[in-house]
Amino acid sequence: MVRLENVGFGYGRGRAAPEVLSGLTFDVKPGEFRWLLGASGAGKSSLLRLLSLAARPTRGRLHLLGAEVSRARRRRLPPLRRRIGTVHQDFRLLPHLSAFENVALPLRLVGRSEGQVRADVTEMLNWVGMGRRFDARPPELSGGEQQRIAVARAVVCRPDLLLADEPTGNLDEGHAARVMQLIDEMHRLGTTVIVATHSTALVERRPAPILRLRGGRLAGDV
């Protein structure tokens, strides 16, 4: 599902640009659940950018969903992205669309019928406790409500790979537990899951293998 071979990544240009990720080598097998841990600035969000195909490594090889994306032609990337669900820390909801339309967007991009779109979006919004806010736009929602919409959008297509960057960071304990229950349900259905978090409580409640970053490098067990 995911394989990195000596991957490095930097935001500058040229070989002399400093790397924010360096020498990453690890595998995540299909259907696995992994925690991604590390202090602020350790490189968690940068690694998730690579895994969501928002960026490519500056060196090394990244194999994702059966393709070597570090060297793949650009036209091969959109079909792969559609198999990945991503919960961004800054939500990235479209402000002019309602909660319903934000969650419906990935289903429409893959050509689902409107009947199926309505059924799936309704189910997901009810699951995350937003069933009464279908018509609300992101500026009308609290940070926690936007977080739940972002989670619903990420999982509505039943992705092969789910990446979540602090998915419970803006939620109270009850809604955080519900979101994690939804992520666990996706995992039980076969989705490969990688969750970045600062919450030791989440990790203690849900034991799973850990990817730990320190200074852009892997530290500890993989």
C-alpha positions in Angstrom: 0.0 0.0 0.0 2.8 2.5 1.0 6.5 2.0 0.7 9.2 4.7 1.1 12.8 4.0 0.2 15.3 6.6 1.5 12.9 9.4 0.9 13.9 13.0 1.4 11.8 16.1 1.0 12.5 19.8 1.0 10.6 23.0 0.1 13.5 24.8 -1.5 15.0 24.3 -5.0 18.2 22.5 -5.9 20.2 19.9 -4.1 21.5 22.3 -1.5 17.9 23.1 -0.2 17.5 22.0 3.4 15.3 18.9 3.9 12.4 18.7 6.3 12.2 14.9 5.8 15.3 12.8 5.4 16.1 9.2 4.8 12.7 7.8 5.4 12.3 4.1 4.8 9.3 2.1 5.9 6.3 0.1 4.7 2.6 0.2 5.5 0.8 -2.9 4.4 -2.8 -2.9 3.0 -5.4 -2.7 5.8 -3.0 -1.5 8.5 -3.6 1.3 11.0 -0.6 3.4 12.0 -0.2 6.4 14.3 2.1 9.2 13.1 3.6 10.9 16.1 6.2 13.6 16.7 6.6 17.1 18.2 5.5 20.2 16.2 7.9 20.7 13.4 9.0 17.1 13.3 7.7 16.6 9.7 4.3 14.9 10.2 2.3 17.3 7.9 5.1 17.2 5.3 5.0 13.4 5.3 1.2 13.5 4.9 1.6 15.9 2.0 3.8 13.3 0.2 1.3 10.4 1.0 -1.7 12.5 -0.2 0.2 13.3 -3.5 0.2 17.0 -2.8 3.9 16.9 -3.3 6.6 14.5 -4.5 9.9 13.5 -2.8 13.0 15.5 -3.7 14.9 12.2 -3.5 14.3 8.5 -2.9 11.3 6.4 -4.0 7.7 6.5 -2.9 5.4 3.6 -3.9 1.7 4.3 -3.3 -1.3 2.2 -4.2 0.7 0.1 -6.6 2.5 2.9 -8.4 5.9 4.5 -8.0 4.7 8.0 -7.7 8.1 9.6 -7.3 8.7 9.0 -11.0 5.2 8.7 -12.4 3.9 11.0 -15.1 1.5 13.7 -13.8 -1.5 12.3 -15.7 -1.2 9.1 -13.5 -1.7 11.0 -10.3 -5.4 12.1 -10.3 -6.8 8.6 -10.4 -4.5 7.7 -7.4 -5.6 10.8 -5.5 -9.3 9.8 -5.9 -8.4 6.6 -3.9 -7.0 8.6 -1.0 -9.1 10.4 1.7 -7.4 13.2 3.6 -8.4 15.1 6.7 -6.4 18.3 6.7 -5.6 20.2 9.9 -6.9 23.4 8.3 -10.1 21.7 7.0 -9.8 23.1 3.4 -13.6 23.3 3.0 -14.9 25.4 0.1 -16.5 28.4 1.8 -19.2 29.0 -0.8 -20.6 25.5 -0.6 -22.9 24.1 2.0 -21.8 21.3 4.4 -23.8 18.9 2.2 -22.1 20.1 -1.1 -18.6 20.0 0.5 -19.1 16.3 1.4 -20.8 15.5 -1.9 -17.9 16.9 -4.0 -15.6 13.8 -4.0 -18.6 11.6 -4.9 -19.5 13.8 -7.8 -15.9 13.8 -9.0 -16.0 10.0 -9.4 -19.4 10.1 -11.2 -21.8 8.7 -8.5 -25.5 9.1 -9.3 -27.3 11.9 -7.5 -29.4 9.3 -5.6 -26.3 7.6 -4.3 -24.7 11.0 -3.5 -27.7 12.0 -1.4 -27.8 8.7 0.5 -24.1 8.5 1.2 -23.7 12.2 2.2 -26.8 12.0 4.5 -25.4 8.9 6.2 -22.0 10.5 6.8 -23.3 13.8 8.0 -25.6 12.0 10.4 -22.8 9.8 11.6 -20.6 12.8 12.6 -23.5 14.6 14.2 -24.0 17.2 11.5 -27.4 16.0 10.2 -29.1 19.3 11.1 -26.5 21.5 9.5 -26.7 20.3 5.9 -27.3 23.8 4.5 -24.7 25.7 6.6 -21.7 27.1 4.9 -18.2 26.7 6.6 -18.1 30.4 7.8 -21.3 29.7 9.7 -19.8 26.7 11.5 -17.5 26.4 14.5 -14.1 24.9 14.2 -15.3 21.7 15.6 -18.2 21.5 13.2 -15.9 22.2 10.3 -13.6 19.4 11.5 -16.5 17.0 11.4 -17.5 18.0 7.9 -13.8 17.5 6.8 -13.8 14.0 8.3 -17.1 13.1 6.5 -15.8 14.4 3.2 -12.6 12.3 3.6 -14.4 9.0 4.2 -17.5 9.4 2.1 -15.9 7.6 -0.9 -14.6 4.7 1.2 -11.0 5.4 0.2 -8.3 2.7 0.0 -6.0 5.0 2.0 -7.1 7.4 4.7 -4.7 10.1 6.0 -5.8 12.2 9.0 -3.9 15.2 10.4 -5.1 15.8 13.9 -8.7 14.7 13.1 -9.9 15.3 16.7 -7.9 18.4 17.5 -10.9 20.8 17.5 -13.4 18.4 19.0 -14.7 17.8 22.5 -14.3 14.3 24.0 -17.7 13.0 22.8 -17.3 14.1 19.2 -13.7 13.0 19.2 -14.8 9.5 20.2 -17.4 9.5 17.5 -14.9 10.6 14.8 -12.4 7.9 15.9 -15.2 5.3 15.9 -15.9 6.3 12.2 -12.2 6.0 11.3 -12.0 2.6 13.1 -15.1 1.5 11.1 -13.3 2.5 7.8 -10.3 0.5 9.0 -12.5 -2.6 9.7 -13.8 -2.3 6.2 -10.3 -2.6 4.8 -9.1 1.0 4.5 -5.4 1.6 5.3 -5.3 4.4 7.9 -2.5 6.8 9.0 -3.5 9.3 11.7 -1.2 12.1 12.9 -1.9 13.3 16.4 -0.4 14.9 19.5 -3.0 13.2 21.7 -1.4 10.5 23.9 -4.9 9.6 25.2 -6.0 8.6 21.7 -2.9 6.4 21.2 -3.4 4.8 24.6 -7.1 4.0 23.9 -6.4 2.7 20.4 -3.1 0.6 20.4 -1.5 0.4 17.0 2.0 0.5 15.4 3.6 3.9 15.6 5.6 5.9 13.0 7.5 8.5 15.1 9.3 11.4 13.6 12.0 13.4 15.2 13.7 16.2 13.2 12.3 14.9 9.9 13.7 11.3 10.5 12.1 8.2 11.8 12.8 7.4 15.5 11.8 4.3 17.3 9.7 1.4 16.0 8.4 1.4 12.5 
